[in-house]
Structure formats: structure tokens, C-alpha cells
Amino acid sequence: MTTGQAEALERLWPRWGLDIDGRRVLDLDELFGGRGLPVVLEIGFGMGEATAQMAAEDPATGVLAVDVHTPGQGNLLALAERAGLTNVRVANGDAIILLREMLPPASLAGLRVYFPDPWPKKRHHKRRLIQPEFLDLVAPRLAPGALVHCATDWEPYAEQMLEVLTAHPDFENTVPDGGYAPRPAFRPLTRFEGQGLDKGHVVNDLLFRRR
Ligand SMILES: C[S@@+](CC[C@H](N)C(=O)[O-])C[C@H]1O[C@@H](n2cnc3c(N)ncnc32)[C@H](O)[C@@H]1O
């Protein structure tokens, strides 16, 4: 962690940070200052550059960004302050506990999962985030019409995402032919994506809607 990240974490956490303790159900409107903002959850924001950029481009949406990586949390807090953003909150801990214990039904206007850990080895596939059980957990927390946006540079994982999202009764593909979505202009290049592209990987976006 750089000193800048550590300093931002210490100074800004009391204002914009959220500890995932699994002990209370959140009031997301209150968390975002009572302004009636729709709130999207981003799981695994890494260093947070894309998160900050998307939040700056859409100030009418609250972004609840969760990761376990503390240097990234400091980095995102510093980026948010530098850009004068008031619509980002940073959560520390496991997104599964956040979803299961702390988010009320239909509280989310969207979900973003950009370049989740690919777990390429077969014996580790069960660690992948996007699985039927995960979608069962997410679906009730999403408001009807909420957008689920995933992207990955690992093609076998993209295939798994497409398969499980397509099979789940609570989600429908926004793409008429039922395949991958064209990369939407609102998703900036992420750090991890850049590394994948340097290795010649193909990036796939998936855009599904909660029924
Ligand atoms: C491969 S990185 C991608 C980061 C960023 N989205 C990007 O594209 O540059 C995946 C991130 O997900 C985070 N992560 C993995 N599992 C998580 C979980 N259960 N809860 C919160 N964050 C998680 C990791 O700490 C890591 O920062």
C-alpha cells in the first residue's frame, strides 16, 4: 500500500467506508445521503479506476463498491475525493456476506462484476463467483429491471457466465440473439482488462436484466 492510499483510507474511511460485519441490514438510501439515488453494487473493483470513472460519468447513481483488497480501497477513496465524487461508497469484505446478510430485498438497481478472478484450473472452478447459487442470492436483492453487467477476458469463464445467466429464470439477456453483448461505451477499460488484452485475451461483456 502506498502512503497516499494508506492516508486516504485512514482519513476517508469514516465518511465513505463500510465494514462488512454481517450484523445489520443496510438502508442504502441513508448510506448515500438520503438523496433517493438508485444504487448499483460493484463486486471486485480492484484499484477502482473504472469505478471512479463510471461514478463521475453518472452522478445520479450511487455505486457501492466492494473488495477485500485494502490498497485498492485506499486508491478508490483517493480517486473519489480528487474528483469530488459524492456517489461512491467503499465496502471492505466478502461480497457474499454483504449480499446475504446486509442488503434488503429489491434494494439494488444493478450489479457489476468486471474481470472476476478466473480460477482457470478445473479443481478451482467452484471458487468462481458467477454460479447458479450466486445468482439465487443476488436475484432477490435486485429490483425488477436491474441490469447485471459482467465482463471477463477468460473465455471459458465467459461461457460459464452465459450458461448460468441464461439458465436462471430471474434473468433475461438484453441481447436479442442471446449471446454476448457489444462492449457498452459506459464501461471504461479496467486495469485487469488491460493486462488481459496485453496477453491477447478476448474480452466478453454480458448484459442481463432482472425480470
Ligand atoms: C481480477 S480482480 C479484477 C479487478 C477489477 N475489476 C479490474 O478489472 O481491474 C478481481 C477482484 O475481485 C476481488 N474479489 C474476489 N472475490 C471477492 C469477494 N468475494 N468479495 C469482494 N471482492 C472480491 C479481488 O480482491 C480482486 O480485487
The ligand as an SDF file (V2000), in Angstrom:
LIG
                    3D

 27 29  0  0  0  0  0  0  0  0999 V2000
   -9.1200   -9.9800  -11.0180 C   0  0  0  0  0  0  0  0  0  0  0  0
   -9.5010   -8.6560   -9.9790 S   0  0  0  0  0  0  0  0  0  0  0  0
  -10.3450   -7.5020  -11.0520 C   0  0  0  0  0  0  0  0  0  0  0  0
  -10.3640   -6.0990  -10.5160 C   0  0  0  0  0  0  0  0  0  0  0  0
  -11.0260   -5.0350  -11.3760 C   0  0  0  0  0  0  0  0  0  0  0  0
  -12.4490   -5.2820  -11.5480 N   0  0  0  0  0  0  0  0  0  0  0  0
  -10.3530   -4.9130  -12.7300 C   0  0  0  0  0  0  0  0  0  0  0  0
  -10.9600   -5.3020  -13.7260 O   0  0  0  0  0  0  0  0  0  0  0  0
   -9.2180   -4.4160  -12.7790 O   0  0  0  0  0  0  0  0  0  0  0  0
  -10.8140   -9.3390   -9.0040 C   0  0  0  0  0  0  0  0  0  0  0  0
  -11.0770   -8.5770   -7.6960 C   0  0  0  0  0  0  0  0  0  0  0  0
  -12.1790   -9.1720   -7.0290 O   0  0  0  0  0  0  0  0  0  0  0  0
  -11.9270   -9.1490   -5.6370 C   0  0  0  0  0  0  0  0  0  0  0  0
  -12.7760  -10.1770   -5.0210 N   0  0  0  0  0  0  0  0  0  0  0  0
  -12.7530  -11.5080   -5.2730 C   0  0  0  0  0  0  0  0  0  0  0  0
  -13.6820  -12.1520   -4.5350 N   0  0  0  0  0  0  0  0  0  0  0  0
  -14.3290  -11.2100   -3.8110 C   0  0  0  0  0  0  0  0  0  0  0  0
  -15.3870  -11.2470   -2.8520 C   0  0  0  0  0  0  0  0  0  0  0  0
  -15.9800  -12.4140   -2.5010 N   0  0  0  0  0  0  0  0  0  0  0  0
  -15.8000  -10.0980   -2.2900 N   0  0  0  0  0  0  0  0  0  0  0  0
  -15.1970   -8.9300   -2.6380 C   0  0  0  0  0  0  0  0  0  0  0  0
  -14.1980   -8.8280   -3.5460 N   0  0  0  0  0  0  0  0  0  0  0  0
  -13.7670   -9.9450   -4.1170 C   0  0  0  0  0  0  0  0  0  0  0  0
  -10.4380   -9.3720   -5.5330 C   0  0  0  0  0  0  0  0  0  0  0  0
   -9.9230   -8.8930   -4.3100 O   0  0  0  0  0  0  0  0  0  0  0  0
   -9.9050   -8.5910   -6.7280 C   0  0  0  0  0  0  0  0  0  0  0  0
   -9.5780   -7.2600   -6.3990 O   0  0  0  0  0  0  0  0  0  0  0  0
  1  2  1  0
  2  3  1  0
  2 10  1  0
  3  4  1  0
  4  5  1  0
  5  6  1  0
  5  7  1  0
  7  8  2  0
  7  9  1  0
 10 11  1  0
 11 12  1  0
 11 26  1  0
 12 13  1  0
 13 14  1  0
 13 24  1  0
 14 15  1  0
 14 23  1  0
 15 16  2  0
 16 17  1  0
 17 18  1  0
 17 23  2  0
 18 19  1  0
 18 20  2  0
 20 21  1  0
 21 22  2  0
 22 23  1  0
 24 25  1  0
 24 26  1  0
 26 27  1  0
M  CHG  2   2   1   9  -1
M  END
$$$$
